[in-house]
């Protein structure tokens, strides 16, 4: 069956809450939560990693049929070749070039866009759902999704999730050793607050550029802090935005003891591998982040934080996101 996919693209900096938002949206019976779908070829086929269900993605009872469906749609094309093609078009450094060059498709671009649509179609075909959530968080990927939407090949909704950069910096600071079974897919050395201050601003500006011109009908901005403070209100708003019933999403936050249905996330925050997952706000930075690191962040990124509605004391939100 060939269908026009409805795609929800979640944008934001790493550790801003994209994975938990992906999972919360996936509580709807009309929505399939997939995690960072940009990593499908790598983690489900080339370097198999664990799906959130606990099995290797290549053996997963969801991703294995998705792979077969996609191969059928594309004429059994080599997935390694598909991964290389995707990499050529989704390299971060190419975004400025694509933003300024004339919009005309060449054969390679057409092939890349066709395989992207085929992946979304395959996910919806296997899941039986109407909407696919992709929390890849790549501005360059969103750029291409907008081209597909403008050409009428997908229906696109964008949710940009913003988190106080100090919370992001604190979350990115600890290092860890690779342990795929718990979602640690690579060795990670940790990032300094200095580094995250720059990337947080840069990522925010990139997302503003790529979503420029989108209306409230197709693009929404959500603060992580608002989601934590009033999840019922935020999930009601997002359910209306997507045109689905809010009841399953609201129940998941009103009755946390039931736990969240994780579905099959192919990549994303390591929380997706937890045996029992509940919606639980992460505000540790407010108590544990040293004043010196808060000062570093505010000196470098405070101007942008104010613009996004954050205050220097870290306790008060103001303005619009």
N, C-alpha and C positions, 0 to 999 in steps of 0.2 A: 504494500500500500504506500502510495506517495502522498505526503501531506505537508502543508506549510507549517513549519514549527513555530511555536511561541516560545521565545527565549527570554529569560530573566538574567541579565548580566549584573553580577554584584561587583562593584568597584570599591577600591579603598587600599590603604597601606596594609602591609602584613601586620598581624596581631591587632586588627581593629574590630574584630568580631564577625568577620565575613563567614567563617565556618559555622558558628552557632546560628547566625541569621539564615544561612543556607538550610540548616537542619530544621529550624523553626518553620520556614516556609514549606519544607517537605512534609510537615505534619498534615497538610491539606491532601485530600484524596484526589485532587486534580493536578497536583504538583509532584514532580520527581526531582529529588535532591541528588546532585552528582558530584559536588565538590569542585576542585580545580580541573575542569575538563580539558584545559590546555595540556595537561600532563597525561592524557589518555594513552597516546601511542607509547610513550616512554614507560609508564608504570603498569599499564595493562598488557603490554606486548613485548617491548624491547628489553626493559629491565624490570621484570614483574615484581610489583610490590603488593602489600596487603590492602585489600578493600576494607572498608569499615565493618563489613560483616565478619571479618576475621580470617578469610581465605585469600589466597593469592588471586589477584584480579583476573589472571588468565584462566583460572579454574572456577571463578565465581559464577553462581547460577544466574547472575544478571549480566555481568560484563562479557562473559563468553558468548552468550547469544547476541549481545550488541556487536561484538567483533564479527561474528558470522553474518549478521544482517548488513553491516556496513561493507564487508567484503563482497557480498552479493550485489549491493547497490553500485559499487564501484568496479565491478568486474574482477574481483579477487586481486586487486592491485596490492603490491607489496607494502606492508605497513611501515617498513623502514623508510621506504621512499616517501610515503605520506608524511612521516615525521620530519624528514629533511625539508620537504616542501613547506610544511608549517613553520619550521624554524626560520626559513628564509624570509617568510612574510611577517613573522611575529617577533623579530629581533627589535629590542627596545630602541636601539640607536637609529632605526629606520623611520621612526614616527615623524620627525620633522620633514623628511623628504616626502613622505606620502601626504602630509598635510598641505604642501605647497604645489605638488605636481598636478598636471591636468588629470581629470578623472576619465581614464579610458582603460579598458581591460585588455591585457595581453593574454596569450594562451596559458602561461604559468599561473597568472592571477586567477583566471577563470577556473583552472583545475583546483587551486587552493580553496577558493570559495565553494566550489562544488563539494569537495570533501568535507568542508566545515558544515555545510547544510546536511550532508549525508549522515554525519555523526549525530546531529541533533534529531534527525528523522529516525535514526536507528534506536536511539535512546527512548523516544516516545513510542515507537512501535513495540519494543520489548516491554516497556513499563505499562503501557495501556493508559498513560496519563495524557493530559492536554498541554502541560507547561513544563519546560525543563529549566532548572536553575543551574547556572554556570558561575561559580565563584572564583574564576581564574584571576580576576583583579589586574589584568593586563590592559593598560590604556590602548596599546597598539592593537590588541585583539578586538576591543570595543570599536576602534576605528573601522575595522573590516566588517564587524557586525552591523554598523550603521550603513555601510555600503550595501549590504545584503537587504537591510530593511528598506532603504530608499528604492532598491530595485524590486521590491515586493516579494522577495524570496523567503523572508522570515518576518514574523511580528516580533518587535523588540521592545522590552521594558528594561530600564536601568535603575538600579538602586545603589546609590553611593553611600557607603557607611563611613562615618567620620568618628574618630576617637581622639581624645586629648593626647597630643603627641608625647606627653610625659608618661602616660600609661603605656603607650606603644614602646617607648624607649626602655622602660623598666621591664617589659615583657620580653623584649629582644635581647636583653643583657646576658642572661645565663647561657653558658655553653652546654653542649651535651655530646655524648658518643652515640654513634649510629646504632639503632635498635629498631629495625623495620616492624617488628611485631607490635610495638607500642606506638607506631606512627612517626618514629624518628628515622627518616629515610636517608639522611646524610649525617656525617660528622659536622657539627656546628660550633664555631668558635665564639659565638656571641658578638654583639655589636655595641660599640660605645655610644653613650648619649650624644656625643659630638656628631658621630656618623648619622644616627637616626634623626637628629634635628634637621639635617640637610635633606635627607631622603623623604622625610615626612612632608616638608614644604614642597619639594619638587614633585612628589607624587600627587599632592593636592592640586597643584597648579596644572599638572598634566591632565588630571581628570576634569578639571574645569574647562580646559581647552577642548577635550574630546567630546564632552557633553554639551558644548555651547550650541545654542539654537534648539535644544530639545525642550519640549513643553512639559508641564506638570502631568499631562496625560501619558507621557512616555518615560519620564525621569523623576525620581524622588531622591531626596537627601535625608538620611537618618543618622542621628547621633547615637553612638554606642551608649552614652550616658543616659539618654532619654529612653532607650530600649531597656536599660537596667532599671530605671526609676519607675517606668510605667509601661511594662511590656504589653498589657492588655490593649491600651490605647494605640500603641505603635503597630501591633499586629492587626488590629481592626483596620487601621488606615491602609496597611499594606495589602490586606485581603481585598479591600475595595479597589485599590490600585490595580490588582491583578484580576479582579472580577471573579473571585472565588469566595466560598463561605468561610467566615472567620472562626467558626466554632471549634474545629480541631486545633487550630493554632492557639486559640485562647485557652482551651482546656489544658494544653501542654504546659502553660505557664501558671495557670490557676491551681493545678494539681501536680506539682513537681514530683510527688512521691510515685507517680505512675511512670516517670522516666520518659525520655524522648525516643521516638522511633527514628533510628539513624539512617535506614535505607542503605544505599551503596555509594559511598563517597570514595572516589578513586584517588583523591589526594586532598590535602588541606591540613589544618591544624591537627596536632597529634591527639587532641581531645576526641576526635572522631573514632579512635580505637578503644575508647573506654568501654568496659563491659556494661556499665550502667551510667547513662548520661542524663544530667538534669541541667536546667537553665540556672546558672549561678553567676552573678556579676563578678568581674575581676576588678577590684579597686585596691589591690595590695599596695600599689605605688603611693597612694595618698599617705600611708603610714610609714612605709619603709624607704622610700626614695630619699637619698641624702639631699640636703638643701643645696649643696654645691652643684649637684647634677641638675636640680631644678633650675638653678641660676644659669647654668650653661645652656640649657634648652631655651629658657626665656630670652636670653641675650641674642641667641641665633634665630629663633623661630617665633618669638613672642608676637612680632608684628603680624604674622600670618595667623597665629592662634587667636589673637584678638578679632581679626577679620572673620574667623569662623565661629566666634561667639564664646571663646574661652577666656577666663580671667587669670591673672597672675597667681591668685591664692589657690587655684585649683579646686575650689569648693563651690564656685558659683558659675552658672552659665547665663549668658546674655545674648540677645540678638538672634538672628537666624543662622542656621548652618549653611 
